[in-house]
Amino acid sequence: MRKMLPNFLKPEALQRYVGIMDHIARRHFADGWENKDEIVVFPLAKNYTFWLACRLFISVEDPDHVNKFAEPFNLLASGLISIPIDLPGTPFYKAIKASNFIRKELVSIIKQRKIDLAEGKATPTQDICHTCF
């Protein structure tokens, strides 16, 4: 992983990310910011950051698919800083359930990406997940 990390930060890779970031930002502004009388910035900025991470790491761009991941990630994040008591209803218990869901989804995405890569439907530089294969 240490050897791969500099590849993510090379100027060529960063140039590719700027276009992706611009595209996601334009869609995000069109969906969540335009034609609003009042804007609550924090949830929108958090959503944009998560959407961008999903796109850059695993090539998930569909807002519905991103939202499907967002709630489990929020549960996981709150459970990480909770008291580790594995009883139903506790944040830790919810985090365990959320992590299992996230893991299953990521495994299915990775399997599909490997198939796409083998069939030539995807490129090895499509996202950061691909470079780990």
C-alpha positions as CSV (number, residue, x, y, z in Angstrom):
1,M,0.0,0.0,0.0
2,R,2.8,2.4,0.8
3,K,4.2,1.9,-2.7
4,M,0.8,2.6,-4.3
5,L,0.1,5.7,-2.4
6,P,2.4,8.0,-4.3
7,N,0.7,7.0,-7.5
8,F,-2.6,8.5,-6.2
9,L,-0.8,11.8,-5.6
10,K,1.1,12.1,-8.8
11,P,0.2,15.2,-10.8
12,E,-1.3,13.1,-13.6
13,A,-3.6,11.4,-11.2
14,L,-4.5,14.7,-9.5
15,Q,-5.3,16.2,-12.9
16,R,-7.8,13.3,-13.5
17,Y,-9.4,13.9,-10.1
18,V,-9.9,17.6,-10.7
19,G,-12.3,16.8,-13.6
20,I,-14.1,14.3,-11.5
21,M,-14.4,16.7,-8.6
22,D,-15.7,19.4,-10.9
23,H,-18.3,17.1,-12.4
24,I,-19.5,15.9,-9.0
25,A,-19.5,19.4,-7.6
26,R,-21.7,20.7,-10.5
27,R,-24.2,17.8,-10.0
28,H,-24.2,18.4,-6.3
29,F,-24.8,22.1,-6.6
30,A,-27.6,21.5,-9.1
31,D,-29.3,18.9,-6.8
32,G,-28.8,20.4,-3.4
33,W,-28.1,24.1,-3.6
34,E,-29.8,25.7,-6.5
35,N,-33.3,27.2,-6.1
36,K,-33.3,27.0,-2.3
37,D,-34.3,29.8,0.0
38,E,-32.2,28.5,2.8
39,I,-29.2,26.2,2.7
40,V,-27.8,24.2,5.6
41,V,-24.2,23.8,4.6
42,F,-22.8,21.1,6.9
43,P,-25.0,18.2,5.7
44,L,-24.6,19.3,2.1
45,A,-20.8,19.5,2.4
46,K,-20.7,16.2,4.2
47,N,-22.8,14.6,1.4
48,Y,-20.5,16.1,-1.3
49,T,-17.4,14.8,0.4
50,F,-18.9,11.3,0.8
51,W,-20.1,11.3,-2.8
52,L,-16.7,12.4,-4.0
53,A,-15.0,9.7,-2.0
54,C,-17.4,7.0,-3.4
55,R,-16.6,8.2,-6.9
56,L,-12.8,8.3,-6.5
57,F,-12.4,5.1,-4.5
58,I,-14.9,2.8,-6.0
59,S,-16.4,4.5,-9.0
60,V,-19.9,4.8,-7.5
61,E,-21.5,8.0,-8.9
62,D,-25.2,7.3,-8.7
63,P,-26.7,9.5,-5.9
64,D,-29.1,6.7,-4.9
65,H,-26.2,4.2,-4.5
66,V,-24.2,6.8,-2.6
67,N,-27.1,7.4,-0.2
68,K,-27.4,3.7,0.3
69,F,-23.8,3.7,1.6
70,A,-24.1,7.0,3.6
71,E,-26.4,5.9,6.4
72,P,-24.3,2.7,7.3
73,F,-21.1,4.8,7.2
74,N,-22.7,7.3,9.6
75,L,-23.7,4.5,11.9
76,L,-20.2,3.0,11.7
77,A,-18.6,6.4,12.4
78,S,-20.7,7.0,15.5
79,G,-20.1,3.4,16.7
80,L,-16.4,3.7,16.4
81,I,-16.3,6.4,19.1
82,S,-18.9,4.6,21.4
83,I,-18.4,2.3,24.3
84,P,-17.9,-1.2,22.9
85,I,-21.0,-2.9,24.3
86,D,-22.4,-5.4,21.8
87,L,-26.1,-5.2,22.8
88,P,-29.0,-4.5,20.4
89,G,-29.8,-0.8,20.3
90,T,-26.3,0.4,21.2
91,P,-24.3,2.5,18.8
92,F,-21.6,-0.2,18.8
93,Y,-24.1,-2.9,17.9
94,K,-25.4,-0.7,15.1
95,A,-21.9,-0.1,13.9
96,I,-21.2,-3.8,13.7
97,K,-24.3,-4.4,11.6
98,A,-23.4,-1.4,9.4
99,S,-19.9,-2.6,8.9
100,N,-21.2,-6.0,7.8
101,F,-23.5,-4.4,5.3
102,I,-20.7,-2.2,3.9
103,R,-18.3,-5.1,3.7
104,K,-20.9,-7.2,1.7
105,E,-21.5,-4.2,-0.7
106,L,-17.8,-3.6,-1.2
107,V,-17.1,-7.3,-1.9
108,S,-19.8,-7.3,-4.5
109,I,-18.5,-4.1,-6.1
110,I,-14.9,-5.5,-6.1
111,K,-16.1,-8.7,-7.7
112,Q,-17.9,-6.8,-10.4
113,R,-14.9,-4.5,-11.0
114,K,-12.6,-7.6,-11.4
115,I,-15.1,-9.0,-14.0
116,D,-15.3,-5.7,-15.8
117,L,-11.5,-5.4,-15.8
118,A,-11.1,-8.9,-17.2
119,E,-13.7,-8.2,-19.9
120,G,-12.1,-4.8,-20.8
121,K,-15.1,-2.8,-19.6
122,A,-13.0,-0.9,-17.1
123,T,-9.5,0.5,-17.0
124,P,-6.9,-0.2,-14.3
125,T,-6.8,3.5,-13.5
126,Q,-10.6,4.0,-13.3
127,D,-10.5,4.5,-9.5
128,I,-8.3,3.9,-6.5
129,C,-9.9,0.5,-5.9
130,H,-8.7,-0.7,-9.3
131,T,-5.1,0.2,-8.6
132,C,-5.2,-2.2,-5.6
133,F,-5.9,-5.2,-7.7
